[in-house]
């Protein structure tokens, strides 16, 4: 990971990882959590990067783009359903290409 990797670059990678999950979804929802997103985005699995990802996911939840699902075994889990504005927007962009 580059030392120049700032918050906005991490946010961009997180959003790209979420988009990739939605594009490849075989069902009508996707369950995400910070560690899964970090792996897909190619980020280190350090407590700092995981907390930044969690903060980004909380921001998306506050905007109504994803839903908080559960907190179990020290894992915050979020859900993106086909009714989410984020899901709809990404699927529309894919179908246009």
PDB file as gemmi writes it, atoms N, CA and C in Angstrom:
CRYST1    1.000    1.000    1.000  90.00  90.00  90.00 P 1                      
ATOM      1  N   UNK A   1       0.848  -1.167   0.000  1.00  0.00           N  
ATOM      2  CA  UNK A   1       0.000   0.000   0.000  1.00  0.00           C  
ATOM      3  C   UNK A   1       0.887   1.221   0.000  1.00  0.00           C  
ATOM      4  N   UNK A   2       0.573   2.156  -0.824  1.00  0.00           N  
ATOM      5  CA  UNK A   2       1.372   3.365  -0.962  1.00  0.00           C  
ATOM      6  C   UNK A   2       1.222   4.265   0.253  1.00  0.00           C  
ATOM      7  N   UNK A   3       2.298   4.987   0.571  1.00  0.00           N  
ATOM      8  CA  UNK A   3       2.226   5.921   1.687  1.00  0.00           C  
ATOM      9  C   UNK A   3       1.377   7.131   1.321  1.00  0.00           C  
ATOM     10  N   UNK A   4       1.109   7.323   0.017  1.00  0.00           N  
ATOM     11  CA  UNK A   4       0.299   8.437  -0.443  1.00  0.00           C  
ATOM     12  C   UNK A   4      -1.188   8.080  -0.491  1.00  0.00           C  
ATOM     13  N   UNK A   5      -1.544   6.928   0.003  1.00  0.00           N  
ATOM     14  CA  UNK A   5      -2.923   6.471  -0.040  1.00  0.00           C  
ATOM     15  C   UNK A   5      -3.726   7.245   0.996  1.00  0.00           C  
ATOM     16  N   UNK A   6      -4.481   8.229   0.554  1.00  0.00           N  
ATOM     17  CA  UNK A   6      -5.263   9.060   1.446  1.00  0.00           C  
ATOM     18  C   UNK A   6      -6.692   8.577   1.566  1.00  0.00           C  
ATOM     19  N   UNK A   7      -7.464   9.304   2.361  1.00  0.00           N  
ATOM     20  CA  UNK A   7      -8.846   8.917   2.637  1.00  0.00           C  
ATOM     21  C   UNK A   7      -9.664   8.831   1.354  1.00  0.00           C  
ATOM     22  N   UNK A   8      -9.519   9.819   0.472  1.00  0.00           N  
ATOM     23  CA  UNK A   8     -10.352   9.839  -0.733  1.00  0.00           C  
ATOM     24  C   UNK A   8      -9.975   8.723  -1.702  1.00  0.00           C  
ATOM     25  N   UNK A   9      -8.705   8.351  -1.729  1.00  0.00           N  
ATOM     26  CA  UNK A   9      -8.282   7.225  -2.552  1.00  0.00           C  
ATOM     27  C   UNK A   9      -8.845   5.922  -1.989  1.00  0.00           C  
ATOM     28  N   UNK A  10      -8.835   5.791  -0.678  1.00  0.00           N  
ATOM     29  CA  UNK A  10      -9.420   4.603  -0.044  1.00  0.00           C  
ATOM     30  C   UNK A  10     -10.915   4.567  -0.320  1.00  0.00           C  
ATOM     31  N   UNK A  11     -11.568   5.722  -0.205  1.00  0.00           N  
ATOM     32  CA  UNK A  11     -13.011   5.790  -0.468  1.00  0.00           C  
ATOM     33  C   UNK A  11     -13.312   5.354  -1.907  1.00  0.00           C  
ATOM     34  N   UNK A  12     -12.496   5.795  -2.846  1.00  0.00           N  
ATOM     35  CA  UNK A  12     -12.667   5.406  -4.251  1.00  0.00           C  
ATOM     36  C   UNK A  12     -12.530   3.892  -4.415  1.00  0.00           C  
ATOM     37  N   UNK A  13     -11.524   3.313  -3.779  1.00  0.00           N  
ATOM     38  CA  UNK A  13     -11.317   1.859  -3.859  1.00  0.00           C  
ATOM     39  C   UNK A  13     -12.465   1.093  -3.220  1.00  0.00           C  
ATOM     40  N   UNK A  14     -12.979   1.596  -2.105  1.00  0.00           N  
ATOM     41  CA  UNK A  14     -14.109   0.954  -1.426  1.00  0.00           C  
ATOM     42  C   UNK A  14     -15.333   0.967  -2.330  1.00  0.00           C  
ATOM     43  N   UNK A  15     -15.612   2.101  -2.937  1.00  0.00           N  
ATOM     44  CA  UNK A  15     -16.775   2.194  -3.823  1.00  0.00           C  
ATOM     45  C   UNK A  15     -16.620   1.291  -5.047  1.00  0.00           C  
ATOM     46  N   UNK A  16     -15.403   1.177  -5.565  1.00  0.00           N  
ATOM     47  CA  UNK A  16     -15.167   0.275  -6.698  1.00  0.00           C  
ATOM     48  C   UNK A  16     -15.370  -1.185  -6.284  1.00  0.00           C  
ATOM     49  N   UNK A  17     -14.937  -1.538  -5.074  1.00  0.00           N  
ATOM     50  CA  UNK A  17     -15.117  -2.907  -4.583  1.00  0.00           C  
ATOM     51  C   UNK A  17     -16.597  -3.218  -4.388  1.00  0.00           C  
ATOM     52  N   UNK A  18     -17.348  -2.254  -3.856  1.00  0.00           N  
ATOM     53  CA  UNK A  18     -18.796  -2.454  -3.676  1.00  0.00           C  
ATOM     54  C   UNK A  18     -19.464  -2.614  -5.034  1.00  0.00           C  
ATOM     55  N   UNK A  19     -19.077  -1.778  -6.000  1.00  0.00           N  
ATOM     56  CA  UNK A  19     -19.643  -1.879  -7.347  1.00  0.00           C  
ATOM     57  C   UNK A  19     -19.352  -3.247  -7.958  1.00  0.00           C  
ATOM     58  N   UNK A  20     -18.142  -3.742  -7.754  1.00  0.00           N  
ATOM     59  CA  UNK A  20     -17.764  -5.060  -8.274  1.00  0.00           C  
ATOM     60  C   UNK A  20     -18.637  -6.157  -7.656  1.00  0.00           C  
ATOM     61  N   UNK A  21     -18.901  -6.060  -6.357  1.00  0.00           N  
ATOM     62  CA  UNK A  21     -19.758  -7.043  -5.698  1.00  0.00           C  
ATOM     63  C   UNK A  21     -21.173  -7.005  -6.259  1.00  0.00           C  
ATOM     64  N   UNK A  22     -21.687  -5.802  -6.477  1.00  0.00           N  
ATOM     65  CA  UNK A  22     -23.054  -5.666  -6.994  1.00  0.00           C  
ATOM     66  C   UNK A  22     -23.132  -6.187  -8.428  1.00  0.00           C  
ATOM     67  N   UNK A  23     -22.143  -5.856  -9.233  1.00  0.00           N  
ATOM     68  CA  UNK A  23     -22.132  -6.307 -10.629  1.00  0.00           C  
ATOM     69  C   UNK A  23     -22.109  -7.834 -10.708  1.00  0.00           C  
ATOM     70  N   UNK A  24     -21.342  -8.473  -9.835  1.00  0.00           N  
ATOM     71  CA  UNK A  24     -21.202  -9.929  -9.867  1.00  0.00           C  
ATOM     72  C   UNK A  24     -22.231 -10.663  -9.016  1.00  0.00           C  
ATOM     73  N   UNK A  25     -23.164  -9.935  -8.421  1.00  0.00           N  
ATOM     74  CA  UNK A  25     -24.174 -10.561  -7.555  1.00  0.00           C  
ATOM     75  C   UNK A  25     -25.068 -11.483  -8.366  1.00  0.00           C  
ATOM     76  N   UNK A  26     -25.321 -12.650  -7.821  1.00  0.00           N  
ATOM     77  CA  UNK A  26     -26.186 -13.618  -8.495  1.00  0.00           C  
ATOM     78  C   UNK A  26     -27.608 -13.579  -7.936  1.00  0.00           C  
ATOM     79  N   UNK A  27     -27.775 -12.944  -6.794  1.00  0.00           N  
ATOM     80  CA  UNK A  27     -29.085 -12.855  -6.167  1.00  0.00           C  
ATOM     81  C   UNK A  27     -29.594 -11.429  -6.141  1.00  0.00           C  
ATOM     82  N   UNK A  28     -30.384 -11.130  -5.108  1.00  0.00           N  
ATOM     83  CA  UNK A  28     -31.007  -9.811  -5.006  1.00  0.00           C  
ATOM     84  C   UNK A  28     -30.433  -8.969  -3.877  1.00  0.00           C  
ATOM     85  N   UNK A  29     -29.379  -9.462  -3.228  1.00  0.00           N  
ATOM     86  CA  UNK A  29     -28.732  -8.666  -2.186  1.00  0.00           C  
ATOM     87  C   UNK A  29     -27.281  -9.095  -2.026  1.00  0.00           C  
ATOM     88  N   UNK A  30     -26.519  -8.204  -1.407  1.00  0.00           N  
ATOM     89  CA  UNK A  30     -25.107  -8.465  -1.148  1.00  0.00           C  
ATOM     90  C   UNK A  30     -24.831  -8.090   0.299  1.00  0.00           C  
ATOM     91  N   UNK A  31     -24.174  -8.980   1.027  1.00  0.00           N  
ATOM     92  CA  UNK A  31     -23.765  -8.712   2.403  1.00  0.00           C  
ATOM     93  C   UNK A  31     -22.297  -8.293   2.371  1.00  0.00           C  
ATOM     94  N   UNK A  32     -22.001  -7.159   2.988  1.00  0.00           N  
ATOM     95  CA  UNK A  32     -20.619  -6.671   2.998  1.00  0.00           C  
ATOM     96  C   UNK A  32     -20.189  -6.353   4.419  1.00  0.00           C  
ATOM     97  N   UNK A  33     -18.889  -6.410   4.632  1.00  0.00           N  
ATOM     98  CA  UNK A  33     -18.302  -6.003   5.903  1.00  0.00           C  
ATOM     99  C   UNK A  33     -16.905  -5.484   5.606  1.00  0.00           C  
ATOM    100  N   UNK A  34     -16.346  -4.670   6.497  1.00  0.00           N  
ATOM    101  CA  UNK A  34     -15.078  -3.999   6.213  1.00  0.00           C  
ATOM    102  C   UNK A  34     -13.948  -4.916   5.739  1.00  0.00           C  
ATOM    103  N   UNK A  35     -13.770  -6.077   6.343  1.00  0.00           N  
ATOM    104  CA  UNK A  35     -12.667  -6.966   5.961  1.00  0.00           C  
ATOM    105  C   UNK A  35     -12.823  -7.468   4.523  1.00  0.00           C  
ATOM    106  N   UNK A  36     -14.032  -7.816   4.153  1.00  0.00           N  
ATOM    107  CA  UNK A  36     -14.308  -8.290   2.799  1.00  0.00           C  
ATOM    108  C   UNK A  36     -14.009  -7.186   1.776  1.00  0.00           C  
ATOM    109  N   UNK A  37     -14.416  -5.968   2.093  1.00  0.00           N  
ATOM    110  CA  UNK A  37     -14.179  -4.832   1.202  1.00  0.00           C  
ATOM    111  C   UNK A  37     -12.678  -4.547   1.097  1.00  0.00           C  
ATOM    112  N   UNK A  38     -11.966  -4.624   2.230  1.00  0.00           N  
ATOM    113  CA  UNK A  38     -10.519  -4.365   2.226  1.00  0.00           C  
ATOM    114  C   UNK A  38      -9.798  -5.362   1.324  1.00  0.00           C  
ATOM    115  N   UNK A  39     -10.183  -6.624   1.394  1.00  0.00           N  
ATOM    116  CA  UNK A  39      -9.556  -7.643   0.556  1.00  0.00           C  
ATOM    117  C   UNK A  39      -9.817  -7.364  -0.927  1.00  0.00           C  
ATOM    118  N   UNK A  40     -11.068  -7.045  -1.268  1.00  0.00           N  
ATOM    119  CA  UNK A  40     -11.410  -6.767  -2.663  1.00  0.00           C  
ATOM    120  C   UNK A  40     -10.723  -5.510  -3.183  1.00  0.00           C  
ATOM    121  N   UNK A  41     -10.571  -4.522  -2.305  1.00  0.00           N  
ATOM    122  CA  UNK A  41      -9.974  -3.245  -2.713  1.00  0.00           C  
ATOM    123  C   UNK A  41      -8.453  -3.291  -2.721  1.00  0.00           C  
ATOM    124  N   UNK A  42      -7.881  -4.384  -2.233  1.00  0.00           N  
ATOM    125  CA  UNK A  42      -6.429  -4.509  -2.206  1.00  0.00           C  
ATOM    126  C   UNK A  42      -5.773  -3.681  -1.115  1.00  0.00           C  
ATOM    127  N   UNK A  43      -6.494  -3.479  -0.014  1.00  0.00           N  
ATOM    128  CA  UNK A  43      -5.963  -2.703   1.108  1.00  0.00           C  
ATOM    129  C   UNK A  43      -5.446  -3.636   2.192  1.00  0.00           C  
ATOM    130  N   UNK A  44      -4.561  -3.127   3.003  1.00  0.00           N  
ATOM    131  CA  UNK A  44      -4.053  -3.918   4.127  1.00  0.00           C  
ATOM    132  C   UNK A  44      -5.156  -4.156   5.146  1.00  0.00           C  
ATOM    133  N   UNK A  45      -5.067  -5.273   5.816  1.00  0.00           N  
ATOM    134  CA  UNK A  45      -6.063  -5.616   6.830  1.00  0.00           C  
ATOM    135  C   UNK A  45      -5.597  -5.143   8.203  1.00  0.00           C  
ATOM    136  N   UNK A  46      -5.325  -3.872   8.326  1.00  0.00           N  
ATOM    137  CA  UNK A  46      -4.909  -3.290   9.600  1.00  0.00           C  
ATOM    138  C   UNK A  46      -6.118  -2.670  10.279  1.00  0.00           C  
ATOM    139  N   UNK A  47      -6.075  -2.527  11.598  1.00  0.00           N  
ATOM    140  CA  UNK A  47      -7.196  -1.897  12.295  1.00  0.00           C  
ATOM    141  C   UNK A  47      -7.516  -0.496  11.772  1.00  0.00           C  
ATOM    142  N   UNK A  48      -6.503   0.244  11.374  1.00  0.00           N  
ATOM    143  CA  UNK A  48      -6.736   1.600  10.871  1.00  0.00           C  
ATOM    144  C   UNK A  48      -7.511   1.571   9.560  1.00  0.00           C  
ATOM    145  N   UNK A  49      -7.079   0.744   8.613  1.00  0.00           N  
ATOM    146  CA  UNK A  49      -7.778   0.706   7.331  1.00  0.00           C  
ATOM    147  C   UNK A  49      -9.185   0.139   7.485  1.00  0.00           C  
ATOM    148  N   UNK A  50      -9.361  -0.841   8.361  1.00  0.00           N  
ATOM    149  CA  UNK A  50     -10.696  -1.403   8.576  1.00  0.00           C  
ATOM    150  C   UNK A  50     -11.635  -0.381   9.224  1.00  0.00           C  
ATOM    151  N   UNK A  51     -11.109   0.461  10.115  1.00  0.00           N  
ATOM    152  CA  UNK A  51     -11.965   1.474  10.736  1.00  0.00           C  
ATOM    153  C   UNK A  51     -12.307   2.577   9.739  1.00  0.00           C  
ATOM    154  N   UNK A  52     -11.394   2.890   8.826  1.00  0.00           N  
ATOM    155  CA  UNK A  52     -11.702   3.873   7.778  1.00  0.00           C  
ATOM    156  C   UNK A  52     -12.793   3.323   6.860  1.00  0.00           C  
ATOM    157  N   UNK A  53     -12.684   2.058   6.496  1.00  0.00           N  
ATOM    158  CA  UNK A  53     -13.711   1.425   5.663  1.00  0.00           C  
ATOM    159  C   UNK A  53     -15.043   1.403   6.394  1.00  0.00           C  
ATOM    160  N   UNK A  54     -15.015   1.085   7.681  1.00  0.00           N  
ATOM    161  CA  UNK A  54     -16.250   1.088   8.469  1.00  0.00           C  
ATOM    162  C   UNK A  54     -16.872   2.482   8.477  1.00  0.00           C  
ATOM    163  N   UNK A  55     -16.048   3.510   8.583  1.00  0.00           N  
ATOM    164  CA  UNK A  55     -16.540   4.891   8.561  1.00  0.00           C  
ATOM    165  C   UNK A  55     -17.201   5.205   7.213  1.00  0.00           C  
ATOM    166  N   UNK A  56     -16.589   4.761   6.127  1.00  0.00           N  
ATOM    167  CA  UNK A  56     -17.160   4.974   4.791  1.00  0.00           C  
ATOM    168  C   UNK A  56     -18.499   4.252   4.670  1.00  0.00           C  
ATOM    169  N   UNK A  57     -18.580   3.033   5.188  1.00  0.00           N  
ATOM    170  CA  UNK A  57     -19.835   2.275   5.138  1.00  0.00           C  
ATOM    171  C   UNK A  57     -20.920   2.945   5.977  1.00  0.00           C  
ATOM    172  N   UNK A  58     -20.533   3.505   7.124  1.00  0.00           N  
ATOM    173  CA  UNK A  58     -21.511   4.239   7.947  1.00  0.00           C  
ATOM    174  C   UNK A  58     -22.025   5.477   7.219  1.00  0.00           C  
ATOM    175  N   UNK A  59     -21.143   6.156   6.478  1.00  0.00           N  
ATOM    176  CA  UNK A  59     -21.569   7.312   5.674  1.00  0.00           C  
ATOM    177  C   UNK A  59     -22.569   6.888   4.598  1.00  0.00           C  
ATOM    178  N   UNK A  60     -22.306   5.766   3.945  1.00  0.00           N  
ATOM    179  CA  UNK A  60     -23.233   5.254   2.936  1.00  0.00           C  
ATOM    180  C   UNK A  60     -24.573   4.881   3.567  1.00  0.00           C  
ATOM    181  N   UNK A  61     -24.511   4.346   4.780  1.00  0.00           N  
ATOM    182  CA  UNK A  61     -25.753   4.009   5.500  1.00  0.00           C  
ATOM    183  C   UNK A  61     -26.532   5.274   5.834  1.00  0.00           C  
ATOM    184  N   UNK A  62     -25.841   6.315   6.282  1.00  0.00           N  
ATOM    185  CA  UNK A  62     -26.501   7.576   6.631  1.00  0.00           C  
ATOM    186  C   UNK A  62     -27.174   8.212   5.408  1.00  0.00           C  
ATOM    187  N   UNK A  63     -26.617   7.977   4.234  1.00  0.00           N  
ATOM    188  CA  UNK A  63     -27.192   8.510   2.997  1.00  0.00           C  
ATOM    189  C   UNK A  63     -28.316   7.632   2.463  1.00  0.00           C  
ATOM    190  N   UNK A  64     -28.551   6.485   3.104  1.00  0.00           N  
ATOM    191  CA  UNK A  64     -29.623   5.589   2.692  1.00  0.00           C  
ATOM    192  C   UNK A  64     -29.257   4.682   1.529  1.00  0.00           C  
ATOM    193  N   UNK A  65     -27.962   4.532   1.248  1.00  0.00           N  
ATOM    194  CA  UNK A  65     -27.537   3.710   0.121  1.00  0.00           C  
ATOM    195  C   UNK A  65     -27.341   2.246   0.495  1.00  0.00           C  
ATOM    196  N   UNK A  66     -27.006   1.984   1.755  1.00  0.00           N  
ATOM    197  CA  UNK A  66     -26.883   0.615   2.256  1.00  0.00           C  
ATOM    198  C   UNK A  66     -27.580   0.536   3.607  1.00  0.00           C  
ATOM    199  N   UNK A  67     -27.811  -0.683   4.082  1.00  0.00           N  
ATOM    200  CA  UNK A  67     -28.482  -0.891   5.369  1.00  0.00           C  
ATOM    201  C   UNK A  67     -27.548  -1.581   6.349  1.00  0.00           C  
ATOM    202  N   UNK A  68     -27.601  -1.146   7.610  1.00  0.00           N  
ATOM    203  CA  UNK A  68     -26.890  -1.864   8.658  1.00  0.00           C  
ATOM    204  C   UNK A  68     -27.666  -3.136   8.916  1.00  0.00           C  
ATOM    205  N   UNK A  69     -26.971  -4.279   8.943  1.00  0.00           N  
ATOM    206  CA  UNK A  69     -27.660  -5.540   9.134  1.00  0.00           C  
ATOM    207  C   UNK A  69     -27.428  -6.088  10.532  1.00  0.00           C  
ATOM    208  N   UNK A  70     -26.159  -6.254  10.936  1.00  0.00           N  
ATOM    209  CA  UNK A  70     -25.919  -6.810  12.263  1.00  0.00           C  
ATOM    210  C   UNK A  70     -24.501  -6.520  12.729  1.00  0.00           C  
ATOM    211  N   UNK A  71     -24.319  -6.703  14.017  1.00  0.00           N  
ATOM    212  CA  UNK A  71     -23.000  -6.655  14.631  1.00  0.00           C  
ATOM    213  C   UNK A  71     -22.864  -7.949  15.404  1.00  0.00           C  
ATOM    214  N   UNK A  72     -22.017  -8.845  14.893  1.00  0.00           N  
ATOM    215  CA  UNK A  72     -21.880 -10.158  15.506  1.00  0.00           C  
ATOM    216  C   UNK A  72     -20.417 -10.566  15.437  1.00  0.00           C  
ATOM    217  N   UNK A  73     -19.900 -11.085  16.517  1.00  0.00           N  
ATOM    218  CA  UNK A  73     -18.509 -11.529  16.589  1.00  0.00           C  
ATOM    219  C   UNK A  73     -17.539 -10.424  16.154  1.00  0.00           C  
ATOM    220  N   UNK A  74     -17.802  -9.229  16.624  1.00  0.00           N  
ATOM    221  CA  UNK A  74     -16.981  -8.048  16.322  1.00  0.00           C  
ATOM    222  C   UNK A  74     -16.925  -7.725  14.832  1.00  0.00           C  
ATOM    223  N   UNK A  75     -17.970  -8.089  14.100  1.00  0.00           N  
ATOM    224  CA  UNK A  75     -18.071  -7.773  12.680  1.00  0.00           C  
ATOM    225  C   UNK A  75     -19.318  -6.924  12.444  1.00  0.00           C  
ATOM    226  N   UNK A  76     -19.115  -5.789  11.812  1.00  0.00           N  
ATOM    227  CA  UNK A  76     -20.243  -4.977  11.364  1.00  0.00           C  
ATOM    228  C   UNK A  76     -20.616  -5.462   9.976  1.00  0.00           C  
ATOM    229  N   UNK A  77     -21.862  -5.832   9.803  1.00  0.00           N  
ATOM    230  CA  UNK A  77     -22.324  -6.336   8.516  1.00  0.00           C  
ATOM    231  C   UNK A  77     -23.358  -5.367   7.949  1.00  0.00           C  
ATOM    232  N   UNK A  78     -23.234  -5.136   6.667  1.00  0.00           N  
ATOM    233  CA  UNK A  78     -24.151  -4.248   5.968  1.00  0.00           C  
ATOM    234  C   UNK A  78     -24.775  -5.006   4.811  1.00  0.00           C  
ATOM    235  N   UNK A  79     -25.943  -4.555   4.408  1.00  0.00           N  
ATOM    236  CA  UNK A  79     -26.693  -5.232   3.367  1.00  0.00           C  
ATOM    237  C   UNK A  79     -27.031  -4.225   2.269  1.00  0.00           C  
ATOM    238  N   UNK A  80     -26.836  -4.645   1.041  1.00  0.00           N  
ATOM    239  CA  UNK A  80     -27.251  -3.845  -0.109  1.00  0.00           C  
ATOM    240  C   UNK A  80     -28.257  -4.697  -0.874  1.00  0.00           C  
ATOM    241  N   UNK A  81     -29.482  -4.213  -0.946  1.00  0.00           N  
ATOM    242  CA  UNK A  81     -30.536  -4.960  -1.632  1.00  0.00           C  
ATOM    243  C   UNK A  81     -30.775  -4.375  -3.017  1.00  0.00           C  
ATOM    244  N   UNK A  82     -31.531  -5.086  -3.822  1.00  0.00           N  
ATOM    245  CA  UNK A  82     -31.825  -4.622  -5.182  1.00  0.00           C  
ATOM    246  C   UNK A  82     -32.658  -3.349  -5.179  1.00  0.00           C  
ATOM    247  N   UNK A  83     -33.287  -3.015  -4.053  1.00  0.00           N  
ATOM    248  CA  UNK A  83     -34.093  -1.800  -3.955  1.00  0.00           C  
ATOM    249  C   UNK A  83     -33.260  -0.579  -3.577  1.00  0.00           C  
ATOM    250  N   UNK A  84     -31.996  -0.788  -3.243  1.00  0.00           N  
ATOM    251  CA  UNK A  84     -31.113   0.312  -2.862  1.00  0.00           C  
ATOM    252  C   UNK A  84     -30.816   1.205  -4.060  1.00  0.00           C  
ATOM    253  N   UNK A  85     -30.794   2.530  -3.854  1.00  0.00           N  
ATOM    254  CA  UNK A  85     -30.435   3.430  -4.953  1.00  0.00           C  
ATOM    255  C   UNK A  85     -29.042   3.131  -5.517  1.00  0.00           C  
ATOM    256  N   UNK A  86     -28.128   2.689  -4.673  1.00  0.00           N  
ATOM    257  CA  UNK A  86     -26.774   2.352  -5.111  1.00  0.00           C  
ATOM    258  C   UNK A  86     -26.809   1.153  -6.062  1.00  0.00           C  
ATOM    259  N   UNK A  87     -27.556   0.124  -5.692  1.00  0.00           N  
ATOM    260  CA  UNK A  87     -27.699  -1.080  -6.519  1.00  0.00           C  
ATOM    261  C   UNK A  87     -28.293  -0.703  -7.880  1.00  0.00           C  
ATOM    262  N   UNK A  88     -29.372   0.078  -7.857  1.00  0.00           N  
ATOM    263  CA  UNK A  88     -30.067   0.458  -9.086  1.00  0.00           C  
ATOM    264  C   UNK A  88     -29.139   1.243 -10.008  1.00  0.00           C  
ATOM    265  N   UNK A  89     -28.410   2.203  -9.446  1.00  0.00           N  
ATOM    266  CA  UNK A  89     -27.512   3.029 -10.254  1.00  0.00           C  
ATOM    267  C   UNK A  89     -26.399   2.207 -10.897  1.00  0.00           C  
ATOM    268  N   UNK A  90     -25.791   1.326 -10.137  1.00  0.00           N  
ATOM    269  CA  UNK A  90     -24.695   0.510 -10.671  1.00  0.00           C  
ATOM    270  C   UNK A  90     -25.202  -0.458 -11.735  1.00  0.00           C  
ATOM    271  N   UNK A  91     -26.337  -1.095 -11.483  1.00  0.00           N  
ATOM    272  CA  UNK A  91     -26.893  -2.030 -12.471  1.00  0.00           C  
ATOM    273  C   UNK A  91     -27.289  -1.309 -13.759  1.00  0.00           C  
ATOM    274  N   UNK A  92     -27.792  -0.061 -13.639  1.00  0.00           N  
ATOM    275  CA  UNK A  92     -28.148   0.707 -14.832  1.00  0.00           C  
ATOM    276  C   UNK A  92     -26.911   1.050 -15.651  1.00  0.00           C  
ATOM    277  N   UNK A  93     -25.830   1.439 -14.976  1.00  0.00           N  
ATOM    278  CA  UNK A  93     -24.586   1.774 -15.694  1.00  0.00           C  
ATOM    279  C   UNK A  93     -24.031   0.550 -16.406  1.00  0.00           C  
ATOM    280  N   UNK A  94     -24.150  -0.617 -15.796  1.00  0.00           N  
ATOM    281  CA  UNK A  94     -23.655  -1.840 -16.422  1.00  0.00           C  
ATOM    282  C   UNK A  94     -24.509  -2.205 -17.634  1.00  0.00           C  
ATOM    283  N   UNK A  95     -25.820  -2.049 -17.523  1.00  0.00           N  
ATOM    284  CA  UNK A  95     -26.691  -2.424 -18.626  1.00  0.00           C  
ATOM    285  C   UNK A  95     -26.562  -1.463 -19.812  1.00  0.00           C  
ATOM    286  N   UNK A  96     -26.098  -0.231 -19.571  1.00  0.00           N  
ATOM    287  CA  UNK A  96     -25.911   0.729 -20.656  1.00  0.00           C  
ATOM    288  C   UNK A  96     -24.696   0.379 -21.504  1.00  0.00           C  
ATOM    289  N   UNK A  97     -23.765  -0.356 -20.930  1.00  0.00           N  
ATOM    290  CA  UNK A  97     -22.538  -0.678 -21.684  1.00  0.00           C  
ATOM    291  C   UNK A  97     -22.662  -1.956 -22.421  1.00  0.00           C  
TER     292      UNK A  97                                                      
END                                                                             
